[in-house]
C-alpha cells in the first residue's frame, strides 16, 4: 500500500510540473482510492503548485475543485485545508483574502483557523485585523485564540503591545484568554 501511495504522490507532483500543468489533475485525483491516498496526493500537488508558482497558483487550482459541484465534500475539505496550509505559508494575506468567501462553507470549517494560525505567526497584527472582519462566532473565536497564541510565540512583545493598545471588545476575549493562560505567568 505504501508503494502505491508513493506512486500516486509522485504522479500528482510530476503532473504539476508537466506540460499539462493542472489540466485534468483534479479529475485524476478525485478518482483515487483509498481516500487517504487521494488527500495526500492532492496536498502534495498543492505544495508543488505553491513552490512552482506561489500562493496564487495553488489557490487558483483549488478554486476549480471547490467550485465543482460534482466533487465530493470530503475532497473539497481536503483540497481547501491543504491549499490554506501551503499557500498561507507563502502569502498569508493573499490566502486569507482567498479563504474569506468560503468561511461559512461546510468544507471550510477549519479554514479560518488554519489561515489565522500561519498568519498569526508571520504577522500577528495583520492577522488580527483580518479576523476582525470575519463573522463573529465560535470559528472566529478559535481562530483569534490560535492566531494570538502563534503571534505570542513568535513575537511576545509585539503581541503584548497590541493588547495594551486596544480597547477590549468581545472580539478580543479569546486573545485575552491566551494572555491570561500563557503569557501572564511569565510576567513579573
C-alpha positions as CSV (number, residue, x, y, z in Angstrom):
1,X,0.0,0.0,0.0
2,X,2.8,2.5,0.8
3,X,4.4,1.8,-2.6
4,X,1.1,2.5,-4.3
5,X,0.8,5.7,-2.3
6,X,4.3,6.8,-3.2
7,X,3.4,6.2,-6.9
8,X,0.3,8.3,-6.7
9,X,2.1,11.1,-4.9
10,X,4.8,11.0,-7.5
11,X,2.3,11.1,-10.3
12,X,0.4,14.1,-8.7
13,X,3.6,16.2,-8.1
14,X,5.0,15.3,-11.5
15,X,1.7,16.2,-13.1
16,X,2.0,19.8,-11.7
17,X,5.5,20.1,-13.4
18,X,4.4,18.6,-16.7
19,X,3.4,20.4,-19.8
20,X,-0.2,19.8,-18.9
21,X,0.1,21.8,-15.7
22,X,-3.1,21.3,-13.7
23,X,-5.3,20.3,-16.6
24,X,-7.0,17.1,-15.7
25,X,-5.3,16.9,-12.3
26,X,-8.5,17.3,-10.3
27,X,-10.3,14.6,-12.2
28,X,-7.4,12.2,-11.7
29,X,-7.1,12.9,-8.0
30,X,-10.9,12.8,-7.4
31,X,-11.0,9.2,-8.6
32,X,-8.1,7.9,-6.4
33,X,-8.9,5.4,-3.7
34,X,-8.4,5.0,-0.8
35,X,-9.4,8.5,0.1
36,X,-6.3,8.9,2.4
37,X,-4.1,8.5,-0.7
38,X,-6.2,10.9,-2.7
39,X,-6.0,13.5,0.0
40,X,-2.2,13.1,0.5
41,X,-1.6,13.3,-3.2
42,X,-3.7,16.4,-3.5
43,X,-1.8,18.0,-0.7
44,X,1.5,17.3,-2.3
45,X,0.2,18.7,-5.6
46,X,-0.8,21.9,-3.9
47,X,2.6,22.1,-2.2
48,X,4.3,21.8,-5.6
49,X,2.0,24.4,-7.1
50,X,3.0,26.9,-4.3
51,X,6.7,26.1,-4.9
52,X,6.4,26.5,-8.6
53,X,4.1,29.5,-8.9
54,X,3.4,30.9,-5.4
55,X,0.2,31.0,-3.4
56,X,-1.9,32.1,-6.4
57,X,-1.1,29.0,-8.4
58,X,-2.3,26.7,-5.7
59,X,-5.4,28.9,-4.8
60,X,-6.5,29.1,-8.5
61,X,-6.3,25.3,-8.9
62,X,-8.1,24.8,-5.5
63,X,-10.9,27.0,-6.7
64,X,-11.5,24.7,-9.6
65,X,-12.2,21.9,-7.2
66,X,-14.2,23.9,-4.7
67,X,-16.5,25.3,-7.3
68,X,-17.1,22.0,-9.0
69,X,-20.5,20.7,-7.6
70,X,-19.6,17.2,-8.7
71,X,-16.7,16.9,-6.3
72,X,-17.2,15.0,-3.0
73,X,-17.4,17.2,0.1
74,X,-14.5,15.3,1.7
75,X,-12.3,16.0,-1.3
76,X,-13.3,19.7,-1.2
77,X,-12.4,19.8,2.5
78,X,-9.0,18.2,1.9
79,X,-8.2,20.5,-1.0
80,X,-9.3,23.6,0.9
81,X,-7.3,22.7,4.0
82,X,-4.2,21.8,2.1
83,X,-4.4,24.9,-0.1
84,X,-4.7,27.1,3.0
85,X,-1.8,25.3,4.8
86,X,0.6,25.6,1.8
87,X,-0.4,29.0,0.4
88,X,-0.6,30.7,3.8
89,X,3.0,29.7,4.5
90,X,3.9,31.6,1.3
91,X,1.5,34.5,1.4
92,X,-0.8,34.6,4.4
93,X,-2.5,37.8,3.4
94,X,-3.5,36.6,0.0
95,X,-4.6,33.3,1.4
96,X,-6.8,35.0,4.0
97,X,-8.4,37.1,1.3
98,X,-9.0,33.9,-0.8
99,X,-10.4,32.0,2.2
100,X,-12.8,34.7,3.2
101,X,-15.7,33.9,0.8
102,X,-15.6,30.3,1.9
103,X,-15.6,31.0,5.6
104,X,-19.2,29.6,6.1
105,X,-18.9,26.7,3.7
106,X,-19.1,23.2,5.3
107,X,-15.8,22.1,3.7
108,X,-14.1,25.2,5.1
109,X,-14.9,24.6,8.8
110,X,-11.2,24.9,9.8
111,X,-10.1,27.2,7.1
112,X,-10.2,30.4,9.1
113,X,-8.3,28.7,11.9
114,X,-5.6,27.3,9.6
115,X,-5.1,30.7,7.9
116,X,-5.1,32.6,11.2
117,X,-2.5,30.2,12.7
118,X,0.0,30.6,10.0
119,X,-0.7,34.3,9.5
120,X,-0.5,35.0,13.3
121,X,3.0,33.6,13.4
122,X,4.1,35.7,10.4
123,X,2.3,39.0,11.1
124,X,0.0,38.9,14.1
125,X,-1.3,42.4,13.9
126,X,-2.4,41.9,10.2
127,X,-3.9,38.5,11.1
128,X,-6.0,40.1,13.9
129,X,-7.2,42.9,11.6
130,X,-8.3,40.2,9.1
131,X,-10.0,38.2,11.8
132,X,-11.9,41.3,12.9
133,X,-13.6,41.4,9.5
134,X,-14.8,37.8,9.8
135,X,-18.2,36.8,11.0
136,X,-18.5,36.5,14.8
137,X,-18.9,33.1,16.2
138,X,-17.1,30.1,17.5
139,X,-15.0,29.6,14.4
140,X,-13.6,33.1,14.6
141,X,-13.1,32.8,18.4
142,X,-11.0,29.7,17.9
143,X,-9.0,31.4,15.1
144,X,-8.4,34.5,17.2
145,X,-7.2,32.3,20.1
146,X,-4.8,30.4,17.7
147,X,-3.5,33.4,15.9
148,X,-2.8,35.2,19.1
149,X,-1.1,32.1,20.6
150,X,1.2,31.8,17.5
151,X,1.8,35.5,17.5
152,X,2.8,35.5,21.1
153,X,5.2,32.6,20.4
154,X,6.8,34.4,17.5
155,X,6.8,37.9,19.0
156,X,5.7,38.0,22.6
157,X,6.5,41.7,23.0
158,X,4.5,42.7,19.8
159,X,1.5,40.6,20.9
160,X,1.6,42.2,24.4
161,X,1.9,45.7,22.9
162,X,-1.0,45.1,20.7
163,X,-3.2,44.0,23.6
164,X,-2.1,47.1,25.6
165,X,-3.0,49.4,22.6
166,X,-6.6,48.2,22.1
167,X,-9.9,48.9,23.8
168,X,-11.1,45.3,24.5
169,X,-14.3,44.0,23.0
170,X,-15.8,40.6,22.7
171,X,-13.6,40.0,19.7
172,X,-10.5,40.3,21.9
173,X,-11.7,37.9,24.6
174,X,-10.0,34.8,23.1
175,X,-6.7,36.7,22.8
176,X,-7.1,37.9,26.4
177,X,-7.7,34.2,27.5
178,X,-4.4,33.2,25.8
179,X,-2.6,36.1,27.6
180,X,-4.1,35.0,30.9
181,X,-3.1,31.4,30.5
182,X,0.1,31.6,28.5
183,X,1.8,35.0,29.0
184,X,0.7,36.3,32.4
185,X,2.6,33.5,34.3
186,X,5.9,34.7,32.8
187,X,5.3,38.4,33.6
188,X,6.9,39.9,36.7
